[in-house]
């Protein structure tokens, strides 16, 4: 669904079709982006292995740590491009246990760690030559929805649009005001939103995709 269609459907369900609107377009788009990002974070429903700025990490000789794109939620797979060898996810505690002063080792990277707070990936051993790490990731949308682009579509499978709209409605009914706040309606749509997320997670499991949390998938430096 295009943004205009999402807004029209949402307005119809809010019974807010006459101007001036109780919920301006800009407010509904804020709700849309909030729910869109929450859906991606909670269900890992967007995967990517081709977008260069997201999925390619240019590794330099002698440098261990690199900043990841902030839209990455979690890494599904990391491969050293020069060898085609997958890198194993590990933690600082494991490297200390097996290698001692692991920070001093240079060679061909075989492991990676992730720092959840800084969003950095650290390679071990430290690269002894320039290389590229190719990532397959779970991520947020590349761009937010905006009223400036009314024909844009959410970067999601169309079958998730109903859940997305339920999430927008749940937030919309929490808006303060005698004509907008409705506790019962907010709860109804919040429950439908959560039910939709659960169905997406079950779909991911059935299809063999990960549906675990950020902390489950990320090793911590």
Backbone as a chain_set.jsonl record, in Angstrom:
{"seq": "XXXXXXXXXXXXXXXXXXXXXXXXXXXXXXXXXXXXXXXXXXXXXXXXXXXXXXXXXXXXXXXXXXXXXXXXXXXXXXXXXXXXXXXXXXXXXXXXXXXXXXXXXXXXXXXXXXXXXXXXXXXXXXXXXXXXXXXXXXXXXXXXXXXXXXXXXXXXXXXXXXXXXXXXXXXXXXXXXXXXXXXXXXXXXXXXXXXXXXXXXXXXXXXXXXXXXXXXXXXXX", "coords": {"N": [[0.834, -1.197, 0.0], [0.484, 2.21, -0.805], [1.626, 5.26, 0.786], [-0.445, 7.176, 0.789], [-2.69, 5.519, 0.611], [-2.494, 4.046, 2.965], [-2.865, 6.083, 4.866], [-5.462, 6.895, 4.183], [-6.957, 4.565, 4.728], [-6.465, 4.311, 7.464], [-7.613, 6.7, 8.415], [-10.289, 6.262, 7.764], [-10.913, 4.194, 9.521], [-10.545, 5.497, 11.897], [-12.634, 7.189, 11.787], [-12.214, 9.774, 10.846], [-12.469, 11.639, 8.608], [-13.18, 14.125, 7.715], [-12.16, 17.441, 7.081], [-11.153, 20.141, 9.29], [-8.683, 17.727, 10.103], [-8.714, 15.557, 12.97], [-6.492, 14.116, 13.532], [-3.739, 15.147, 12.109], [-2.072, 14.578, 8.922], [0.721, 14.519, 9.266], [1.02, 13.729, 11.925], [-0.022, 11.132, 11.892], [1.819, 9.935, 10.205], [4.107, 10.045, 11.784], [3.324, 8.201, 13.747], [3.152, 5.961, 12.084], [5.866, 5.591, 11.261], [6.994, 5.053, 13.75], [5.723, 2.601, 14.444], [6.54, 1.055, 12.299], [9.334, 0.892, 12.635], [9.366, -0.369, 15.12], [8.178, -2.817, 14.473], [10.121, -3.932, 12.773], [12.295, -4.155, 14.563], [11.29, -5.913, 16.486], [10.511, -8.219, 15.142], [12.378, -8.798, 13.222], [11.987, -8.524, 10.432], [12.968, -7.481, 8.051], [15.455, -8.368, 5.9], [18.794, -8.173, 4.58], [21.334, -8.399, 2.194], [22.631, -7.166, 0.199], [22.727, -4.345, -0.083], [25.171, -1.994, -0.46], [26.168, 0.059, 1.392], [25.194, -0.848, 3.75], [25.84, -3.559, 3.995], [28.525, -4.08, 3.418], [31.651, -4.107, 4.863], [34.533, -2.359, 4.93], [37.544, -3.599, 5.586], [40.604, -2.733, 7.076], [44.159, -3.124, 6.966], [45.665, -3.825, 10.04], [43.655, -2.674, 11.602], [41.132, -3.294, 13.909], [38.448, -2.783, 14.716], [35.249, -1.611, 13.544], [32.762, 0.759, 12.604], [29.331, 0.035, 12.343], [26.532, 0.426, 10.105], [23.916, 2.417, 11.356], [21.367, 1.484, 10.971], [21.355, -1.225, 11.101], [20.077, -3.95, 12.805], [20.756, -6.493, 13.696], [23.226, -9.032, 13.026], [23.094, -11.564, 10.678], [24.802, -13.187, 9.217], [28.279, -13.279, 8.556], [30.885, -12.872, 6.262], [34.184, -13.321, 5.164], [35.42, -11.671, 2.466], [37.677, -12.181, 0.829], [38.32, -14.861, 1.182], [35.933, -16.178, 1.239], [35.049, -17.354, 3.503], [32.942, -18.028, 6.23], [32.638, -15.968, 9.155], [32.94, -16.589, 12.632], [30.752, -15.828, 15.279], [31.692, -14.404, 18.357], [32.729, -13.733, 21.777], [34.34, -11.311, 23.941], [35.087, -12.513, 26.34], [35.334, -15.219, 25.639], [37.483, -15.112, 23.814], [39.529, -14.208, 25.495], [39.737, -16.41, 27.151], [40.671, -18.391, 25.424], [42.747, -17.308, 23.915], [44.194, -15.472, 25.376], [46.037, -12.619, 25.348], [44.431, -11.459, 23.131], [44.116, -9.174, 21.621], [46.52, -8.594, 20.427], [47.037, -10.192, 18.287], [47.622, -10.652, 14.833], [46.404, -11.462, 11.563], [44.493, -13.606, 9.398], [41.184, -12.76, 9.652], [38.95, -14.68, 11.654], [36.95, -14.621, 13.432], [34.236, -12.646, 14.799], [33.136, -9.921, 16.838], [30.504, -8.109, 18.461], [29.709, -4.887, 19.574], [27.104, -3.866, 21.318], [26.342, -1.375, 22.311], [27.933, 0.632, 21.054], [27.663, -0.058, 18.419], [29.624, -1.311, 16.87], [31.698, -3.543, 14.97], [34.104, -5.977, 15.703], [37.017, -7.504, 14.571], [38.768, -10.634, 14.71], [41.581, -12.669, 14.145], [43.334, -9.428, 14.151], [43.083, -7.788, 11.037], [45.57, -8.615, 8.644], [45.875, -7.659, 6.185], [44.28, -5.536, 3.727], [40.775, -5.95, 3.311], [37.388, -7.141, 2.763], [34.407, -7.417, 4.603], [31.561, -9.192, 4.121], [28.198, -8.799, 4.848], [25.172, -10.333, 5.964], [22.208, -9.111, 7.048], [19.778, -8.179, 9.578], [17.641, -5.472, 9.467], [16.599, -1.985, 9.928], [14.168, 0.037, 8.094], [15.44, 1.616, 5.11], [14.84, 4.287, 4.776], [12.752, 6.785, 6.33], [9.154, 6.991, 6.221], [7.399, 9.663, 4.623], [5.362, 12.593, 4.316], [6.128, 14.037, 2.165], [6.562, 12.263, 0.188], [4.164, 10.88, -1.053], [3.455, 8.621, -2.537], [5.116, 6.62, -1.81], [5.968, 3.341, -0.56], [5.828, 1.285, 2.387], [8.766, -0.454, 3.417], [8.175, -3.294, 3.5], [6.715, -6.615, 3.405], [3.567, -6.738, 1.743], [1.552, -8.106, 3.065], [1.842, -7.504, 5.703], [0.706, -5.097, 6.173], [-1.808, -4.71, 7.407], [-1.329, -5.302, 10.107], [0.475, -3.252, 10.602], [-1.186, -0.982, 10.294], [-2.964, -1.44, 12.408], [-1.211, -0.998, 14.518], [-0.684, 1.737, 14.157], [-3.22, 2.806, 14.697], [-3.513, 2.084, 17.39], [-1.653, 3.795, 18.608], [-2.665, 6.269, 17.764], [-5.121, 6.506, 19.087], [-4.264, 7.043, 21.599], [-3.75, 9.675, 21.774], [-3.905, 12.727, 23.46], [-6.903, 14.416, 24.352], [-10.365, 15.284, 24.167], [-11.728, 14.421, 21.92], [-10.096, 12.61, 20.753], [-8.63, 10.821, 22.449], [-9.051, 7.483, 23.441], [-9.381, 5.037, 25.496], [-10.329, 2.35, 25.479], [-10.484, 1.705, 22.722], [-7.79, 2.054, 22.039], [-6.634, -0.036, 23.481], [-7.841, -2.275, 22.235], [-6.753, -2.146, 19.615], [-4.059, -2.214, 20.231], [-3.815, -4.793, 21.227], [-4.456, -6.216, 18.889], [-2.314, -5.417, 17.309], [-0.143, -6.604, 18.721], [-0.881, -9.273, 18.414], [-0.581, -9.502, 15.648], [2.218, -9.142, 15.405], [3.084, -11.443, 16.719], [2.189, -13.367, 14.925], [3.807, -12.802, 12.719], [6.299, -13.465, 13.761], [5.941, -16.224, 14.152], [5.644, -16.984, 11.499], [8.224, -16.419, 10.587], [9.69, -18.328, 12.003], [8.595, -20.669, 10.917], [9.517, -20.466, 8.339], [12.158, -20.832, 8.67], [13.697, -18.666, 9.42], [15.469, -16.396, 11.605], [14.056, -15.36, 14.714], [14.679, -14.085, 17.035], [15.761, -12.031, 19.807], [17.566, -8.859, 19.823], [19.665, -8.895, 21.725], [20.029, -11.62, 21.952], [21.133, -12.366, 19.517], [23.448, -10.899, 19.245], [26.843, -10.899, 20.015], [28.815, -9.54, 22.657], [31.318, -7.117, 22.906]], "CA": [[0.0, 0.0, 0.0], [1.167, 3.497, -0.801], [1.37, 6.052, 1.981], [-1.78, 7.771, 0.7], [-3.675, 4.472, 0.896], [-2.414, 3.744, 4.396], [-3.495, 7.19, 5.588], [-6.902, 6.867, 3.921], [-7.523, 3.442, 5.472], [-6.39, 4.658, 8.895], [-8.61, 7.751, 8.675], [-11.609, 5.647, 7.71], [-11.104, 3.419, 10.744], [-10.629, 6.479, 12.98], [-13.788, 8.05, 11.493], [-11.628, 11.122, 10.819], [-12.335, 11.891, 7.175], [-13.555, 15.506, 7.397], [-11.186, 18.446, 7.509], [-9.774, 19.838, 9.67], [-8.544, 16.416, 10.711], [-8.318, 15.443, 14.378], [-5.12, 13.609, 13.461], [-3.114, 15.601, 10.855], [-1.256, 13.585, 8.225], [2.07, 14.446, 9.836], [0.954, 12.95, 13.159], [-0.209, 9.722, 11.543], [3.075, 9.436, 9.636], [4.983, 9.802, 12.942], [2.88, 6.916, 14.299], [3.528, 4.945, 11.104], [7.301, 5.323, 11.362], [7.235, 4.416, 15.049], [5.307, 1.201, 14.368], [7.366, 0.397, 11.291], [10.617, 0.583, 13.252], [9.124, -1.355, 16.172], [7.94, -4.103, 13.818], [11.408, -4.452, 12.308], [13.12, -4.502, 15.715], [10.717, -7.014, 17.252], [10.294, -9.428, 14.347], [13.495, -8.973, 12.277], [11.276, -8.863, 9.192], [13.698, -7.021, 6.868], [16.817, -8.886, 5.762], [19.51, -7.505, 3.495], [22.709, -8.85, 1.975], [23.079, -6.573, -1.064], [22.915, -2.893, -0.049], [26.597, -1.824, -0.125], [26.469, 0.856, 2.582], [24.736, -1.604, 4.9], [26.318, -4.941, 4.057], [29.954, -4.219, 3.145], [32.553, -3.458, 5.817], [35.889, -2.303, 4.377], [38.521, -3.867, 6.642], [41.94, -2.21, 6.766], [45.291, -3.758, 7.635], [46.039, -3.291, 11.339], [42.518, -2.088, 12.31], [40.269, -4.388, 14.343], [37.052, -2.415, 14.949], [34.627, -0.782, 12.508], [31.387, 1.172, 12.884], [28.296, -0.494, 11.469], [25.438, 1.346, 9.808], [23.003, 2.473, 12.502], [20.1, 0.822, 10.657], [21.494, -2.65, 11.334], [19.579, -4.426, 14.087], [21.535, -7.67, 14.063], [23.924, -9.693, 11.921], [22.696, -12.948, 10.432], [25.959, -13.926, 8.696], [29.417, -12.437, 8.161], [31.798, -13.664, 5.43], [35.387, -12.63, 4.699], [35.286, -11.711, 1.011], [38.864, -12.718, 0.156], [38.374, -16.316, 1.301], [34.6, -16.755, 1.198], [34.867, -18.11, 4.738], [32.108, -17.378, 7.248], [33.259, -15.639, 10.435], [32.175, -17.069, 13.772], [30.463, -14.832, 16.307], [32.273, -14.764, 19.643], [32.727, -12.679, 22.779], [35.649, -11.005, 24.513], [35.395, -13.51, 27.366], [35.796, -16.439, 24.972], [38.827, -14.882, 23.271], [40.459, -14.165, 26.625], [39.898, -17.765, 27.652], [41.401, -19.251, 24.495], [43.911, -16.677, 23.288], [44.9, -14.552, 26.256], [46.143, -11.252, 24.816], [43.916, -11.61, 21.772], [44.21, -7.903, 20.893], [47.832, -8.458, 19.793], [47.17, -11.137, 17.182], [47.279, -10.272, 13.464], [46.28, -12.6, 10.671], [43.243, -13.609, 8.637], [40.08, -12.821, 10.615], [38.128, -15.887, 11.718], [35.881, -14.364, 14.393], [33.816, -11.26, 14.968], [32.374, -9.562, 18.028], [29.693, -6.915, 18.286], [29.452, -4.047, 20.733], [25.728, -3.413, 21.136], [26.204, 0.038, 22.649], [28.559, 1.516, 20.061], [27.347, -0.485, 17.064], [30.874, -1.627, 16.165], [32.107, -4.921, 14.79], [35.53, -6.159, 15.932], [37.499, -8.722, 13.927], [39.91, -11.332, 15.315], [42.68, -11.747, 14.452], [43.349, -8.14, 13.47], [43.44, -8.037, 9.631], [46.957, -8.366, 8.245], [45.801, -7.032, 4.872], [42.965, -4.953, 3.44], [39.793, -6.958, 2.912], [35.996, -6.719, 2.933], [33.508, -8.362, 5.268], [30.207, -9.126, 3.557], [27.231, -9.101, 5.89], [23.738, -10.512, 5.791], [21.747, -8.467, 8.27], [18.418, -7.739, 9.834], [17.802, -4.018, 9.573], [15.476, -1.061, 9.862], [13.999, 0.579, 6.737], [16.504, 2.511, 4.663], [14.386, 5.675, 4.926], [11.456, 6.955, 6.96], [8.043, 7.449, 5.403], [7.237, 11.114, 4.73], [4.281, 13.163, 3.502], [6.733, 14.58, 0.95], [6.571, 11.195, -0.819], [2.874, 10.219, -0.785], [3.305, 7.36, -3.254], [6.086, 5.646, -1.307], [5.407, 2.194, 0.151], [6.705, 0.771, 3.448], [9.692, -1.503, 2.977], [7.689, -4.495, 4.163], [5.748, -7.376, 2.616], [2.236, -6.13, 1.807], [0.679, -8.831, 3.994], [2.022, -6.965, 7.054], [0.132, -3.756, 6.257], [-2.901, -4.666, 8.371], [-0.715, -5.189, 11.432], [1.034, -1.91, 10.686], [-2.281, -0.041, 10.517], [-3.432, -1.649, 13.778], [-0.267, -0.319, 15.387], [-0.917, 3.186, 14.031], [-4.471, 3.104, 15.39], [-3.273, 1.996, 18.831], [-0.99, 5.035, 19.028], [-3.532, 7.418, 17.493], [-6.151, 6.599, 20.117], [-3.649, 7.484, 22.849], [-3.558, 11.119, 21.701], [-4.691, 13.478, 24.438], [-7.981, 15.243, 23.8], [-11.688, 14.683, 24.349], [-12.181, 13.839, 20.653], [-9.085, 11.696, 20.202], [-8.23, 9.763, 23.391], [-10.046, 6.439, 23.655], [-8.631, 3.958, 26.153], [-10.8, 1.031, 25.039], [-10.057, 1.478, 21.338], [-6.332, 1.901, 22.044], [-6.33, -1.402, 23.943], [-8.243, -3.224, 21.194], [-5.791, -2.144, 18.509], [-2.768, -2.644, 20.764], [-3.861, -6.263, 21.261], [-4.373, -6.681, 17.501], [-0.93, -5.172, 16.907], [0.69, -7.644, 19.308], [-1.238, -10.533, 17.757], [0.05, -9.486, 14.333], [3.649, -9.371, 15.577], [3.261, -12.86, 17.038], [2.006, -14.139, 13.685], [5.002, -12.597, 11.896], [7.361, -14.264, 14.367], [5.673, -17.627, 13.837], [5.949, -17.14, 10.071], [9.679, -16.459, 10.466], [10.135, -19.637, 12.479], [8.172, -21.682, 9.951], [10.345, -20.32, 7.143], [13.552, -21.074, 9.013], [14.399, -17.418, 9.696], [15.61, -16.098, 13.026], [13.058, -14.455, 15.278], [15.088, -13.838, 18.404], [15.983, -10.614, 20.137], [18.855, -8.252, 19.518], [20.675, -9.374, 22.659], [20.285, -13.035, 21.683], [21.926, -12.562, 18.308], [24.666, -10.111, 19.268], [27.899, -11.038, 21.009], [29.192, -8.239, 23.197], [32.76, -6.952, 23.091]], "C": [[0.869, 1.247, 0.0], [0.794, 4.266, 0.456], [-0.037, 6.655, 1.948], [-2.868, 6.751, 1.031], [-3.68, 4.096, 2.373], [-3.115, 4.822, 5.207], [-5.009, 7.173, 5.4], [-7.579, 5.745, 4.703], [-7.548, 3.739, 6.966], [-7.452, 5.684, 9.249], [-10.028, 7.172, 8.678], [-11.908, 4.892, 9.001], [-11.172, 4.322, 11.976], [-11.897, 7.318, 12.889], [-13.352, 9.523, 11.531], [-11.378, 11.516, 9.369], [-12.693, 13.312, 6.762], [-12.494, 16.464, 7.911], [-11.878, 19.529, 8.335], [-9.693, 18.513, 10.426], [-8.209, 16.518, 12.198], [-6.883, 14.949, 14.492], [-4.525, 14.074, 12.121], [-2.258, 14.498, 10.226], [0.106, 13.411, 8.877], [2.086, 13.618, 11.122], [0.805, 11.461, 12.862], [1.064, 9.128, 10.945], [4.106, 9.199, 10.746], [4.622, 8.463, 13.581], [3.29, 5.764, 13.383], [5.001, 4.59, 11.225], [7.653, 4.643, 12.672], [6.902, 2.931, 14.993], [6.132, 0.405, 13.36], [8.707, -0.016, 11.888], [10.452, -0.464, 14.349], [8.912, -2.744, 15.577], [9.251, -4.739, 13.367], [12.268, -4.932, 13.477], [12.609, -5.753, 16.423], [10.56, -8.304, 16.466], [11.432, -9.722, 13.374], [12.966, -9.305, 10.876], [11.933, -8.321, 7.928], [15.107, -7.592, 6.912], [17.471, -8.247, 4.545], [20.916, -8.09, 3.401], [23.315, -8.189, 0.743], [23.342, -5.073, -1.012], [24.337, -2.573, 0.408], [26.854, -1.078, 1.178], [26.042, 0.161, 3.86], [25.567, -2.869, 5.09], [27.802, -5.136, 3.772], [30.763, -3.421, 4.159], [33.963, -3.525, 5.234], [36.888, -2.447, 5.518], [39.904, -3.418, 6.191], [43.009, -2.943, 7.568], [45.577, -3.05, 8.96], [44.903, -2.676, 12.137], [41.511, -3.182, 12.622], [38.797, -4.017, 14.346], [36.527, -1.44, 13.905], [33.183, -0.464, 12.898], [30.445, 0.555, 11.859], [27.253, 0.579, 11.195], [24.41, 1.274, 10.939], [21.668, 1.793, 12.231], [20.169, -0.691, 10.826], [20.984, -2.992, 12.728], [20.439, -5.58, 14.583], [22.176, -8.259, 12.814], [23.498, -11.15, 11.848], [23.901, -13.798, 10.017], [27.03, -12.919, 8.306], [30.43, -13.322, 7.439], [32.982, -12.802, 5.018], [35.457, -12.786, 3.184], [36.474, -12.377, 0.328], [38.915, -14.239, 0.167], [37.017, -16.976, 1.128], [34.257, -17.538, 2.448], [33.968, -17.363, 5.716], [32.917, -17.102, 8.521], [32.344, -16.106, 11.556], [31.972, -15.944, 14.776], [31.033, -15.307, 17.639], [32.15, -13.59, 20.604], [34.139, -12.457, 23.29], [36.051, -12.051, 25.543], [35.925, -14.8, 26.747], [37.203, -16.273, 24.421], [39.866, -14.819, 24.374], [40.755, -15.57, 27.135], [40.818, -18.589, 26.752], [42.695, -18.639, 23.969], [44.667, -15.73, 24.199], [44.885, -13.132, 25.715], [45.723, -11.232, 23.348], [44.056, -10.343, 20.939], [45.524, -7.752, 20.131], [47.998, -9.348, 18.572], [46.78, -10.481, 15.855], [47.229, -11.515, 12.595], [45.024, -12.467, 9.835], [42.085, -13.739, 9.612], [39.281, -14.115, 10.495], [36.924, -15.696, 12.628], [35.454, -12.898, 14.31], [33.049, -11.121, 16.274], [31.579, -8.311, 17.71], [29.545, -6.198, 19.612], [28.078, -3.423, 20.529], [25.609, -1.911, 21.338], [26.748, 0.952, 21.554], [28.209, 1.143, 18.632], [28.582, -0.767, 16.231], [31.056, -3.133, 16.044], [33.623, -4.983, 14.955], [35.951, -7.506, 15.377], [38.679, -9.31, 14.699], [40.271, -12.509, 14.418], [42.513, -10.392, 13.733], [43.782, -8.372, 12.016], [44.896, -7.693, 9.325], [47.028, -7.781, 6.842], [44.402, -6.427, 4.703], [42.02, -6.032, 2.912], [38.393, -6.352, 3.031], [35.236, -7.82, 3.649], [32.114, -8.138, 4.699], [29.211, -9.611, 4.593], [25.862, -9.424, 5.301], [23.119, -10.066, 7.103], [20.228, -8.4, 8.365], [18.515, -6.244, 10.089], [16.475, -3.282, 9.63], [15.278, -0.616, 8.413], [15.132, 1.542, 6.381], [16.134, 3.975, 4.858], [13.03, 5.698, 5.613], [10.398, 7.323, 5.917], [7.847, 8.944, 5.647], [6.085, 11.575, 3.854], [4.821, 13.79, 2.226], [6.749, 13.549, -0.176], [5.302, 10.349, -0.64], [2.696, 8.878, -1.481], [4.303, 6.293, -2.814], [5.358, 4.529, -0.566], [6.359, 1.767, 1.257], [7.559, -0.372, 2.919], [9.385, -2.8, 3.728], [6.842, -5.309, 3.19], [4.35, -6.796, 2.804], [1.324, -6.827, 2.826], [0.819, -8.326, 5.43], [1.321, -5.618, 7.232], [-0.998, -3.665, 7.282], [-2.361, -4.543, 9.79], [-0.152, -3.791, 11.637], [-0.059, -0.882, 10.983], [-2.864, -0.198, 11.928], [-2.507, -0.95, 14.779], [-0.44, 1.19, 15.356], [-2.155, 3.581, 14.82], [-4.287, 3.067, 16.909], [-2.615, 3.261, 19.358], [-1.909, 6.238, 18.857], [-4.56, 7.605, 18.598], [-5.588, 6.958, 21.496], [-3.394, 8.99, 22.858], [-4.476, 11.831, 22.69], [-5.742, 14.335, 23.747], [-9.311, 14.533, 23.919], [-12.194, 13.996, 23.083], [-11.231, 12.784, 20.094], [-8.729, 10.553, 21.151], [-9.38, 8.784, 23.598], [-9.319, 5.206, 24.193], [-9.033, 2.59, 25.626], [-10.35, 0.718, 23.61], [-8.545, 1.287, 21.252], [-5.956, 0.492, 22.47], [-6.679, -2.441, 22.885], [-7.189, -3.304, 20.093], [-4.38, -2.51, 18.972], [-2.702, -4.17, 20.825], [-3.769, -6.843, 19.849], [-2.965, -6.519, 16.949], [-0.021, -6.282, 17.441], [0.4, -9.008, 18.689], [-0.587, -10.621, 16.38], [1.546, -9.738, 14.413], [3.929, -10.838, 15.877], [3.126, -13.719, 15.792], [3.213, -13.999, 12.769], [6.164, -13.419, 12.443], [7.171, -15.75, 14.054], [5.972, -17.919, 12.37], [7.459, -17.245, 9.859], [10.226, -17.806, 10.916], [9.795, -20.729, 11.477], [9.032, -21.653, 8.699], [11.827, -20.51, 7.426], [14.354, -19.826, 9.25], [14.462, -17.196, 11.189], [14.492, -15.179, 13.483], [13.373, -14.181, 16.741], [15.435, -12.39, 18.59], [17.373, -10.163, 19.766], [19.938, -8.798, 20.425], [20.991, -10.846, 22.444], [21.264, -13.202, 20.538], [23.282, -11.89, 18.367], [25.62, -10.531, 20.376], [28.326, -9.671, 21.449], [30.687, -8.186, 23.415], [33.042, -6.688, 24.559]], "O": [[1.865, 1.325, 0.719], [-0.209, 3.976, 1.108], [-0.74, 6.648, 2.958], [-3.864, 7.096, 1.667], [-4.736, 3.858, 2.96], [-3.871, 4.518, 6.13], [-5.756, 7.41, 6.35], [-8.65, 5.944, 5.277], [-8.532, 3.454, 7.649], [-8.122, 5.554, 10.274], [-10.86, 7.554, 9.501], [-13.026, 4.946, 9.513], [-11.783, 3.959, 12.981], [-12.205, 8.076, 13.808], [-13.998, 10.378, 12.138], [-10.236, 11.704, 8.949], [-12.534, 13.676, 5.597], [-11.993, 16.321, 9.026], [-13.055, 19.813, 8.115], [-10.53, 18.219, 11.279], [-7.516, 17.438, 12.631], [-6.155, 15.311, 15.417], [-4.788, 13.449, 11.094], [-1.781, 13.6, 10.92], [0.591, 12.289, 9.025], [3.045, 12.891, 11.384], [1.438, 10.628, 13.511], [1.357, 7.951, 11.153], [4.894, 8.258, 10.662], [5.507, 7.678, 13.919], [3.725, 4.715, 13.856], [5.35, 3.411, 11.286], [8.509, 3.759, 12.708], [7.691, 2.096, 15.436], [6.387, -0.783, 13.558], [9.167, -1.138, 11.675], [11.296, -1.347, 14.496], [9.409, -3.734, 16.114], [9.465, -5.937, 13.555], [12.897, -5.987, 13.396], [13.402, -6.562, 16.906], [10.482, -9.379, 17.06], [11.452, -10.789, 12.759], [13.433, -10.24, 10.226], [11.501, -8.664, 6.827], [15.862, -7.332, 7.849], [16.795, -7.833, 3.603], [21.6, -8.252, 4.412], [24.385, -8.59, 0.285], [24.114, -4.567, -1.827], [24.683, -2.851, 1.556], [27.666, -1.52, 1.99], [26.481, 0.54, 4.945], [25.952, -3.207, 6.21], [28.296, -6.259, 3.873], [30.583, -2.211, 4.297], [34.522, -4.609, 5.065], [37.06, -1.53, 6.321], [40.321, -3.689, 5.066], [42.78, -3.331, 8.713], [45.715, -1.827, 9.0], [45.136, -2.194, 13.246], [41.08, -3.912, 11.73], [37.961, -4.856, 14.011], [37.25, -0.559, 13.438], [32.475, -1.307, 13.449], [30.725, 0.555, 10.66], [27.111, 1.527, 11.966], [24.079, 0.188, 11.417], [20.907, 1.546, 13.167], [19.15, -1.372, 10.709], [21.409, -2.392, 13.715], [20.804, -5.631, 15.757], [21.727, -8.017, 11.694], [23.541, -11.874, 12.843], [24.019, -14.961, 10.402], [26.729, -11.842, 7.791], [30.794, -14.389, 7.933], [32.798, -11.67, 4.57], [35.542, -13.904, 2.676], [36.289, -13.076, -0.668], [39.49, -14.846, -0.737], [36.935, -18.182, 0.898], [33.289, -18.299, 2.464], [34.206, -16.19, 6.001], [33.77, -17.899, 8.912], [31.121, -16.029, 11.443], [32.902, -15.199, 15.086], [30.877, -16.472, 18.007], [31.538, -12.574, 20.277], [35.022, -13.294, 23.102], [37.218, -12.435, 25.618], [36.86, -15.404, 27.272], [38.029, -17.178, 24.54], [40.974, -15.327, 24.205], [41.888, -15.879, 27.505], [41.634, -19.377, 27.231], [43.63, -19.359, 23.618], [45.717, -15.226, 23.801], [43.826, -12.511, 25.634], [46.539, -11.019, 22.45], [44.11, -10.404, 19.711], [45.638, -6.875, 19.275], [49.017, -9.26, 17.886], [45.738, -9.834, 15.761], [47.923, -12.498, 12.855], [44.543, -11.361, 9.59], [42.005, -14.733, 10.334], [38.977, -14.582, 9.398], [35.99, -16.498, 12.61], [36.19, -12.037, 13.828], [32.407, -12.057, 16.749], [31.928, -7.547, 16.809], [29.288, -6.818, 20.643], [27.904, -2.556, 19.672], [24.862, -1.244, 20.622], [26.101, 1.927, 21.173], [28.43, 1.938, 17.718], [28.601, -0.5, 15.03], [30.622, -3.896, 16.907], [34.345, -4.145, 14.413], [35.33, -8.528, 15.668], [39.486, -8.577, 15.27], [39.398, -13.257, 13.979], [41.677, -10.238, 12.842], [44.757, -9.086, 11.782], [45.39, -6.628, 9.695], [48.109, -7.445, 6.361], [43.471, -6.763, 5.435], [42.429, -6.914, 2.157], [38.248, -5.175, 3.363], [35.396, -9.003, 3.347], [31.56, -7.042, 4.784], [29.358, -10.699, 5.149], [25.454, -8.865, 4.283], [23.469, -10.588, 8.161], [19.508, -8.544, 7.377], [19.377, -5.797, 10.845], [15.403, -3.847, 9.418], [16.146, -0.872, 7.578], [15.705, 2.195, 7.254], [17.008, 4.813, 5.081], [12.249, 4.753, 5.497], [10.71, 7.89, 4.871], [8.098, 9.434, 6.747], [5.854, 11.022, 2.779], [4.057, 14.049, 1.296], [6.924, 13.897, -1.344], [5.368, 9.23, -0.132], [1.867, 8.074, -1.058], [4.336, 5.196, -3.372], [4.276, 4.734, -0.015], [7.575, 1.87, 1.094], [7.12, -1.155, 2.076], [10.21, -3.324, 4.476], [6.3, -4.747, 2.238], [3.988, -6.404, 3.914], [0.425, -6.198, 3.385], [0.008, -8.676, 6.288], [1.34, -5.055, 8.326], [-1.132, -2.645, 7.957], [-2.882, -3.763, 10.587], [-0.285, -3.213, 12.716], [0.125, -0.008, 11.831], [-3.215, 0.793, 12.568], [-2.97, -0.381, 15.767], [-0.356, 1.852, 16.391], [-2.141, 4.583, 15.536], [-4.831, 3.905, 17.629], [-2.973, 3.75, 20.43], [-1.933, 7.127, 19.707], [-4.842, 8.733, 19.002], [-6.345, 7.152, 22.448], [-2.879, 9.524, 23.84], [-5.676, 11.563, 22.744], [-5.494, 14.907, 22.686], [-9.379, 13.311, 23.786], [-13.009, 13.077, 23.168], [-11.526, 12.143, 19.085], [-8.544, 9.423, 20.7], [-10.511, 9.173, 23.886], [-8.722, 4.439, 23.437], [-8.17, 1.755, 25.354], [-9.894, -0.389, 23.322], [-8.069, 0.453, 20.482], [-5.058, -0.114, 21.886], [-5.916, -3.379, 22.656], [-6.783, -4.394, 19.688], [-3.593, -3.054, 18.196], [-1.672, -4.769, 20.517], [-3.085, -7.843, 19.632], [-2.477, -7.376, 16.212], [0.783, -6.837, 16.692], [1.313, -9.803, 18.465], [-0.099, -11.68, 15.985], [2.095, -10.466, 13.586], [4.887, -11.413, 15.359], [3.864, -14.69, 15.621], [3.606, -14.963, 12.112], [6.927, -14.005, 11.675], [8.132, -16.448, 13.729], [6.494, -18.984, 12.04], [7.924, -18.053, 9.056], [11.123, -18.36, 10.281], [10.61, -21.614, 11.215], [9.255, -22.686, 8.067], [12.658, -20.365, 6.53], [15.583, -19.891, 9.284], [13.646, -17.716, 11.949], [14.034, -14.322, 12.727], [12.477, -14.062, 17.577], [15.408, -11.607, 17.64], [18.244, -10.968, 19.438], [21.024, -9.134, 19.952], [22.107, -11.281, 22.724], [22.129, -14.077, 20.578], [24.184, -12.263, 17.618], [25.249, -10.522, 21.55], [28.21, -8.717, 20.68], [31.268, -9.083, 24.027], [34.198, -6.517, 24.944]]}, "num_chains": 1, "name": "protein.A"}
